[in-house]
């Protein structure tokens, strides 16, 4: 029994998102396809104290340089998913290492237009009493620090089709001894999000390709027509050499087996170091 429990926790930890070392959320992205009506999200308190969270919706748009920013208007935008989603419970209190399942239910309108809809489920920490929360009190002013986290919840209507291209790749090194950065510029003309791994491979004079940088589980959302993505360097210190640089964007999860785009360019170390 203990072995089974250990295996379950190991898998959950691998798939979950640690939030400030206090909350694990799994999965980190929810997708409703054509036949889905209910999806479950598991929360787990990984701290050593009782924590409470209030759940709600917020609408965000993706940023060209990564991350999200809140939608400019207070009213839900055209492709907001929150108006067709319900969830329970709306508030959770978790003891240390306690888990809670949150059920998200979809009520898909009959006349829903094809495309992708998205809102973000927010988990807002509820501050405990000031004397328990360790609040800062100065000159009669009390400050309670509260945090909130969110995950994207996507509703798809129709068959997902992705149309994008890798326009440009570059490698930047500020100084010869610093870790390089592989930067990928993507042009997007899709009504649905793409999800996959972006991998940069360098083939030197020896003809052997070597993975030098990558970004795992990247989502490109339809509102983002241009994106500039920075890949994490995974190559060795001497991996840079003249040769062919290939960057590919390969689908994962529901897009497993799909290659969204690839680009190969001649690469010169001299040109990079002179930038």
KEKE-3310 file (N, C-alpha, C; in steps of 0.2 Angstrom, whole numbers, plus 5000, padded with zeros to 4 digits):
npx = (5004:5010:5019:5012:5005:5017:5021:5010:5011:5023:5021:5011:5018:5027:5019:5013:5012:5023:5018:5026:5031:5020:5008:5002:4997:4988:4981:4992:4986:4971:4960:4946:4939:4929:4920:4921:4915:4917:4930:4944:4953:4967:4972:4985:4992:5007:5014:5018:5008:4990:4981:4971:4961:4953:4943:4941:4938:4948:4952:4965:4978:4990:5007:5019:5032:5032:5023:5008:4996:4983:4967:4962:4949:4936:4925:4920:4929:4927:4931:4931:4930:4924:4910:4904:4907:4907:4912:4917:4923:4920:4929:4943:4950:4965:4974:4991:4999:4987:4974:4963:4950:4945:4931:4928:4915:4908:4896:4891:4886:4873:4874:4888:4901:4914:4931:4943:4941:4946:4949:4956:4958:4958:4968:4966:4975:4969:4971:4976:4971:4979:4988:4992:4997:5008:5009:5015:5017:5016:5018:5004:4999:4993:4999:4995:5001:4996:4994:4991:4987:4986:4979:4977:4962:4955:4943:4938:4930:4925:4936:4953:4965:4981:4991:5006:5023:5041:5050:5062:5078:5090:5106:5112:5126:5132:5144:5160:5162:5149:5133:5125:5110:5097:5086:5069:5059:5042:5028:5011:4996:4983:4968:4967:4976:4993:5003:5018:5035:5050:5064:5082:5094:5111:5122:5138:5154:5158:5147:5138:5123:5118:5108:5106:5098:5082:5064:5052:5035:5028:5015:5007:4996:4980:4978:4990:4999:5012:5027:5041:5052:5062:5075:5080:5097:5105:5116:5134:5148:5157:5149:5145:5148:5153:5141:5126:5111:5096:5079:5065:5047:5038:5023:5015:5006:4989:4993:5003:5015:5014:5022:5024:5032:5048:5065:5080:5096:5112:5125:5136:5149:5157:5150:5140:5146:5151:5140)
npy = (4994:5006:5008:5009:5021:5030:5029:5036:5049:5052:5053:5063:5074:5076:5080:5091:5109:5118:5130:5144:5135:5131:5127:5114:5112:5102:5097:5109:5115:5116:5108:5108:5098:5093:5083:5084:5087:5088:5092:5088:5096:5095:5100:5103:5105:5110:5115:5118:5123:5127:5132:5143:5146:5156:5154:5159:5168:5175:5185:5185:5190:5183:5188:5195:5193:5183:5175:5182:5196:5206:5207:5222:5227:5227:5219:5203:5197:5193:5180:5174:5161:5159:5162:5151:5141:5132:5129:5119:5116:5133:5139:5134:5125:5119:5107:5104:5094:5090:5086:5092:5090:5100:5102:5106:5112:5111:5120:5120:5132:5130:5137:5140:5148:5142:5140:5145:5147:5155:5156:5161:5151:5157:5156:5162:5167:5167:5178:5174:5178:5193:5192:5179:5178:5185:5198:5214:5228:5245:5261:5261:5255:5241:5228:5215:5202:5195:5182:5176:5164:5157:5146:5142:5139:5131:5131:5122:5123:5115:5107:5107:5118:5122:5135:5141:5148:5147:5161:5167:5163:5165:5167:5174:5181:5189:5191:5182:5172:5170:5162:5157:5163:5156:5163:5163:5168:5168:5167:5168:5162:5157:5150:5142:5136:5132:5118:5113:5107:5117:5115:5117:5113:5110:5107:5103:5104:5090:5084:5078:5081:5091:5094:5110:5119:5122:5123:5117:5111:5123:5135:5142:5155:5159:5173:5179:5185:5187:5181:5180:5169:5163:5151:5139:5136:5121:5115:5110:5119:5121:5120:5128:5130:5133:5129:5121:5127:5121:5124:5117:5115:5105:5096:5091:5081:5083:5086:5077:5070:5079:5091:5108:5118:5121:5127:5129:5136:5143:5144:5155:5156:5167:5178:5179:5182:5194:5202)
npz = (5000:5004:4995:4983:4986:4987:4974:4967:4973:4968:4954:4954:4959:4949:4938:4943:4948:4957:4968:4975:4985:4993:4988:4977:4961:4950:4935:4927:4916:4909:4897:4888:4876:4862:4867:4881:4897:4911:4921:4932:4945:4955:4971:4982:4998:5002:5013:5030:5037:5040:5026:5016:5002:4990:4976:4959:4943:4931:4917:4905:4894:4883:4883:4871:4874:4883:4897:4905:4904:4912:4905:4897:4898:4910:4908:4903:4889:4871:4868:4881:4892:4904:4906:4902:4911:4927:4944:4958:4974:4979:4988:4998:5011:5017:5026:5032:5019:5014:5002:4989:4978:4964:4955:4938:4928:4912:4902:4887:4875:4863:4851:4850:4843:4831:4837:4850:4867:4882:4900:4915:4930:4946:4961:4975:4989:5006:5019:5035:5053:5059:5069:5068:5055:5054:5051:5046:5056:5057:5063:5066:5055:5047:5037:5027:5018:5003:4991:4974:4962:4946:4933:4916:4908:4895:4882:4868:4852:4839:4826:4831:4823:4818:4813:4810:4810:4811:4811:4813:4819:4832:4841:4855:4864:4877:4883:4880:4889:4895:4897:4883:4874:4865:4854:4848:4835:4832:4820:4820:4815:4819:4825:4836:4851:4851:4858:4864:4863:4861:4853:4850:4840:4836:4823:4820:4813:4813:4810:4819:4827:4840:4855:4860:4867:4874:4877:4886:4885:4880:4877:4864:4861:4853:4852:4851:4839:4836:4843:4854:4859:4872:4874:4886:4890:4887:4883:4882:4889:4878:4867:4857:4840:4823:4811:4807:4813:4819:4823:4831:4833:4841:4844:4859:4871:4867:4854:4851:4840:4830:4820:4822:4816:4809:4807:4798:4799:4793:4805:4813:4825:4826:4821:4831:4843:4840:4842)
capx = (5000:5014:5023:5007:5005:5023:5021:5005:5013:5029:5018:5008:5023:5030:5015:5010:5016:5024:5017:5029:5032:5015:5003:5003:4991:4988:4986:4993:4982:4964:4958:4939:4938:4922:4916:4923:4910:4919:4938:4946:4960:4969:4976:4989:4995:5014:5017:5017:5002:4984:4980:4964:4961:4947:4943:4938:4940:4950:4954:4971:4980:4997:5012:5023:5039:5031:5019:5002:4994:4976:4963:4961:4942:4933:4920:4923:4930:4923:4933:4932:4927:4921:4903:4901:4910:4906:4916:4915:4920:4923:4934:4946:4955:4969:4979:4997:4999:4980:4973:4956:4948:4940:4927:4926:4910:4906:4890:4893:4880:4872:4876:4894:4905:4920:4937:4945:4939:4950:4949:4961:4956:4963:4968:4969:4977:4965:4976:4973:4971:4985:4993:4994:5000:5015:5008:5019:5013:5021:5014:4997:4997:4994:5000:4995:5003:4992:4996:4986:4990:4981:4980:4973:4956:4953:4937:4938:4924:4927:4942:4959:4969:4986:4995:5012:5029:5046:5052:5069:5082:5097:5110:5115:5130:5134:5151:5162:5161:5142:5129:5121:5103:5094:5079:5065:5053:5037:5023:5005:4989:4979:4962:4968:4983:4998:5006:5023:5042:5054:5071:5087:5100:5117:5126:5144:5158:5158:5141:5134:5118:5118:5103:5110:5094:5075:5059:5047:5028:5026:5009:5006:4989:4978:4978:4997:5001:5020:5030:5048:5053:5069:5075:5085:5103:5106:5122:5140:5151:5160:5144:5145:5153:5150:5137:5119:5106:5089:5075:5059:5042:5035:5018:5014:4999:4984:4996:5008:5016:5013:5027:5021:5036:5055:5069:5087:5100:5119:5127:5143:5151:5160:5144:5136:5151:5151:5133)
capy = (5000:5012:5008:5012:5028:5033:5030:5041:5055:5054:5055:5069:5079:5077:5084:5097:5115:5120:5138:5146:5129:5130:5124:5110:5112:5097:5099:5116:5118:5112:5109:5105:5097:5093:5079:5085:5091:5089:5091:5089:5099:5093:5105:5099:5110:5107:5119:5115:5126:5127:5138:5144:5149:5158:5152:5163:5168:5181:5185:5187:5189:5181:5193:5193:5191:5178:5177:5185:5202:5206:5210:5229:5229:5223:5215:5197:5198:5189:5173:5172:5155:5159:5163:5144:5137:5132:5125:5118:5121:5140:5141:5128:5126:5113:5106:5102:5088:5088:5087:5094:5090:5105:5100:5112:5109:5115:5121:5123:5134:5126:5141:5142:5148:5138:5143:5143:5151:5154:5160:5158:5150:5160:5153:5168:5165:5171:5179:5172:5184:5197:5189:5172:5178:5188:5204:5220:5234:5251:5268:5260:5253:5234:5225:5207:5200:5190:5180:5173:5160:5155:5141:5143:5134:5132:5127:5122:5122:5113:5104:5112:5118:5127:5138:5145:5147:5150:5166:5169:5161:5169:5165:5180:5180:5196:5191:5176:5167:5170:5157:5159:5162:5155:5166:5161:5172:5164:5171:5164:5164:5151:5151:5138:5137:5126:5116:5108:5108:5120:5112:5120:5108:5112:5101:5106:5101:5083:5081:5076:5086:5091:5098:5115:5123:5119:5125:5112:5113:5130:5136:5148:5156:5162:5181:5181:5184:5187:5179:5180:5164:5162:5144:5138:5133:5114:5112:5111:5126:5122:5117:5133:5130:5134:5124:5122:5128:5119:5124:5114:5116:5099:5095:5087:5080:5082:5087:5072:5068:5085:5097:5114:5122:5120:5131:5128:5141:5143:5147:5157:5159:5174:5183:5179:5185:5201:5206)
capz = (5000:5005:4988:4978:4988:4985:4966:4965:4974:4963:4948:4955:4960:4942:4934:4946:4947:4964:4969:4981:4989:4997:4984:4971:4957:4944:4930:4926:4911:4908:4891:4886:4869:4860:4871:4888:4901:4918:4922:4939:4946:4962:4975:4988:5003:5004:5018:5037:5041:5037:5021:5013:4995:4987:4969:4955:4936:4928:4910:4904:4887:4882:4881:4866:4877:4888:4903:4904:4907:4913:4900:4898:4900:4916:4906:4899:4882:4866:4869:4888:4894:4911:4906:4901:4916:4934:4947:4965:4979:4978:4993:5001:5017:5017:5031:5028:5015:5013:4995:4988:4971:4962:4948:4933:4923:4906:4899:4881:4872:4857:4846:4851:4837:4832:4840:4856:4872:4888:4906:4920:4936:4951:4968:4979:4996:5011:5024:5042:5057:5059:5074:5065:5048:5055:5047:5047:5059:5058:5064:5066:5048:5046:5030:5026:5011:5000:4985:4970:4957:4941:4928:4910:4907:4888:4879:4861:4848:4832:4826:4831:4817:4820:4807:4813:4806:4814:4806:4813:4825:4834:4847:4858:4869:4879:4884:4878:4895:4898:4894:4877:4873:4859:4854:4842:4833:4829:4817:4822:4812:4821:4830:4842:4854:4850:4864:4862:4865:4856:4853:4846:4838:4832:4819:4819:4807:4814:4807:4824:4830:4848:4857:4864:4871:4873:4881:4887:4887:4878:4874:4860:4861:4846:4852:4850:4832:4835:4849:4854:4864:4874:4876:4891:4887:4890:4880:4886:4888:4872:4862:4851:4834:4816:4808:4805:4818:4818:4829:4829:4838:4841:4848:4865:4874:4861:4848:4850:4833:4825:4820:4820:4812:4809:4803:4799:4796:4795:4811:4814:4831:4826:4821:4837:4848:4838:4843)
cpx = (5004:5018:5018:5006:5011:5023:5016:5008:5019:5026:5015:5013:5026:5026:5012:5015:5016:5023:5020:5030:5027:5009:5005:4997:4992:4981:4987:4990:4977:4962:4951:4939:4931:4918:4917:4917:4913:4927:4939:4953:4961:4974:4979:4993:5002:5017:5016:5012:4996:4983:4974:4965:4954:4947:4939:4940:4943:4952:4960:4973:4987:5001:5017:5030:5038:5026:5012:5001:4986:4973:4962:4954:4940:4928:4923:4924:4927:4925:4935:4928:4923:4914:4900:4904:4908:4911:4914:4921:4923:4928:4936:4950:4958:4974:4985:4997:4992:4978:4965:4955:4943:4938:4926:4921:4908:4899:4890:4887:4880:4874:4883:4898:4912:4926:4939:4944:4944:4949:4954:4958:4961:4962:4971:4969:4973:4970:4972:4974:4978:4990:4995:4998:5006:5014:5013:5015:5018:5017:5007:4994:4998:4995:5000:4996:4999:4994:4990:4990:4984:4983:4975:4968:4954:4947:4938:4932:4926:4934:4948:4963:4974:4990:5000:5018:5035:5050:5060:5072:5088:5100:5113:5120:5133:5141:5154:5161:5154:5138:5125:5114:5101:5087:5076:5060:5048:5031:5017:4999:4984:4973:4962:4975:4987:5001:5012:5030:5046:5061:5076:5093:5105:5121:5132:5148:5159:5152:5136:5129:5118:5113:5107:5105:5087:5071:5053:5040:5026:5019:5009:4999:4987:4978:4985:4999:5009:5022:5038:5050:5061:5070:5081:5091:5104:5113:5128:5143:5155:5156:5144:5150:5150:5147:5130:5114:5099:5085:5068:5054:5038:5029:5018:5007:4994:4987:5002:5009:5015:5019:5024:5025:5044:5059:5076:5091:5107:5121:5134:5144:5153:5155:5141:5140:5152:5145:5134)
cpy = (5006:5013:5011:5020:5033:5034:5035:5048:5057:5057:5062:5075:5081:5081:5090:5103:5117:5128:5140:5141:5129:5126:5120:5110:5107:5096:5106:5119:5114:5114:5105:5104:5095:5089:5079:5089:5092:5087:5092:5092:5097:5098:5101:5105:5107:5111:5115:5119:5126:5133:5137:5148:5150:5157:5157:5163:5175:5180:5188:5186:5187:5187:5190:5190:5186:5180:5180:5192:5202:5209:5217:5231:5225:5218:5209:5198:5193:5182:5171:5166:5155:5159:5156:5139:5138:5128:5125:5114:5128:5143:5134:5129:5119:5113:5104:5095:5086:5090:5088:5094:5096:5103:5106:5109:5114:5115:5124:5125:5131:5130:5144:5142:5144:5143:5141:5149:5150:5159:5157:5157:5152:5157:5159:5166:5170:5172:5177:5179:5187:5194:5182:5173:5182:5194:5209:5225:5239:5257:5267:5257:5245:5232:5218:5206:5194:5188:5176:5169:5158:5150:5143:5137:5135:5128:5128:5120:5121:5109:5108:5112:5124:5129:5143:5144:5150:5154:5167:5165:5165:5166:5172:5178:5187:5196:5183:5170:5166:5164:5160:5159:5161:5158:5164:5165:5168:5169:5166:5166:5158:5154:5147:5138:5131:5125:5111:5110:5111:5118:5115:5115:5111:5107:5105:5102:5093:5080:5078:5081:5085:5096:5104:5119:5121:5123:5120:5115:5120:5130:5143:5150:5160:5170:5183:5180:5184:5185:5178:5175:5163:5155:5143:5134:5126:5111:5113:5118:5127:5119:5122:5132:5131:5128:5125:5122:5126:5120:5121:5115:5110:5098:5090:5086:5079:5083:5082:5070:5073:5090:5103:5118:5120:5125:5129:5134:5140:5147:5149:5159:5166:5179:5184:5183:5192:5206:5210)
cpz = (5000:4998:4983:4980:4986:4978:4964:4967:4970:4957:4948:4955:4953:4938:4937:4946:4955:4964:4976:4987:4995:4994:4978:4967:4951:4941:4930:4921:4910:4901:4890:4879:4868:4864:4879:4891:4908:4918:4929:4940:4954:4965:4981:4992:5005:5009:5025:5041:5037:5032:5018:5007:4993:4979:4965:4948:4935:4921:4908:4896:4887:4880:4876:4869:4883:4894:4901:4907:4907:4907:4901:4901:4906:4914:4902:4892:4877:4867:4876:4889:4900:4911:4905:4906:4923:4937:4955:4968:4976:4983:4996:5006:5018:5023:5028:5025:5013:5005:4994:4980:4969:4955:4944:4928:4918:4903:4892:4877:4865:4851:4846:4845:4837:4834:4846:4861:4878:4893:4910:4927:4941:4958:4972:4987:5001:5017:5031:5046:5058:5063:5072:5059:5049:5051:5050:5050:5060:5058:5063:5059:5048:5039:5030:5019:5009:4993:4981:4965:4952:4936:4922:4910:4900:4886:4871:4858:4841:4832:4826:4825:4819:4814:4810:4809:4811:4809:4806:4820:4826:4840:4849:4864:4871:4880:4882:4883:4898:4894:4888:4878:4866:4859:4847:4841:4829:4826:4818:4818:4813:4826:4836:4844:4851:4857:4862:4865:4859:4857:4848:4846:4834:4829:4817:4813:4807:4812:4812:4827:4837:4850:4862:4868:4869:4878:4881:4888:4886:4875:4870:4859:4855:4846:4850:4843:4831:4842:4849:4860:4866:4877:4881:4888:4891:4887:4884:4885:4881:4866:4856:4846:4828:4814:4806:4812:4816:4824:4826:4835:4837:4846:4854:4867:4868:4855:4847:4843:4828:4826:4818:4815:4814:4805:4804:4795:4798:4801:4811:4821:4831:4825:4827:4842:4847:4840:4849)
residu = (UNK:UNK:UNK:UNK:UNK:UNK:UNK:UNK:UNK:UNK:UNK:UNK:UNK:UNK:UNK:UNK:UNK:UNK:UNK:UNK:UNK:UNK:UNK:UNK:UNK:UNK:UNK:UNK:UNK:UNK:UNK:UNK:UNK:UNK:UNK:UNK:UNK:UNK:UNK:UNK:UNK:UNK:UNK:UNK:UNK:UNK:UNK:UNK:UNK:UNK:UNK:UNK:UNK:UNK:UNK:UNK:UNK:UNK:UNK:UNK:UNK:UNK:UNK:UNK:UNK:UNK:UNK:UNK:UNK:UNK:UNK:UNK:UNK:UNK:UNK:UNK:UNK:UNK:UNK:UNK:UNK:UNK:UNK:UNK:UNK:UNK:UNK:UNK:UNK:UNK:UNK:UNK:UNK:UNK:UNK:UNK:UNK:UNK:UNK:UNK:UNK:UNK:UNK:UNK:UNK:UNK:UNK:UNK:UNK:UNK:UNK:UNK:UNK:UNK:UNK:UNK:UNK:UNK:UNK:UNK:UNK:UNK:UNK:UNK:UNK:UNK:UNK:UNK:UNK:UNK:UNK:UNK:UNK:UNK:UNK:UNK:UNK:UNK:UNK:UNK:UNK:UNK:UNK:UNK:UNK:UNK:UNK:UNK:UNK:UNK:UNK:UNK:UNK:UNK:UNK:UNK:UNK:UNK:UNK:UNK:UNK:UNK:UNK:UNK:UNK:UNK:UNK:UNK:UNK:UNK:UNK:UNK:UNK:UNK:UNK:UNK:UNK:UNK:UNK:UNK:UNK:UNK:UNK:UNK:UNK:UNK:UNK:UNK:UNK:UNK:UNK:UNK:UNK:UNK:UNK:UNK:UNK:UNK:UNK:UNK:UNK:UNK:UNK:UNK:UNK:UNK:UNK:UNK:UNK:UNK:UNK:UNK:UNK:UNK:UNK:UNK:UNK:UNK:UNK:UNK:UNK:UNK:UNK:UNK:UNK:UNK:UNK:UNK:UNK:UNK:UNK:UNK:UNK:UNK:UNK:UNK:UNK:UNK:UNK:UNK:UNK:UNK:UNK:UNK:UNK:UNK:UNK:UNK:UNK:UNK:UNK:UNK:UNK:UNK:UNK:UNK:UNK:UNK:UNK:UNK:UNK:UNK:UNK:UNK:UNK:UNK:UNK:UNK:UNK:UNK:UNK:UNK:UNK:UNK:UNK)
# end
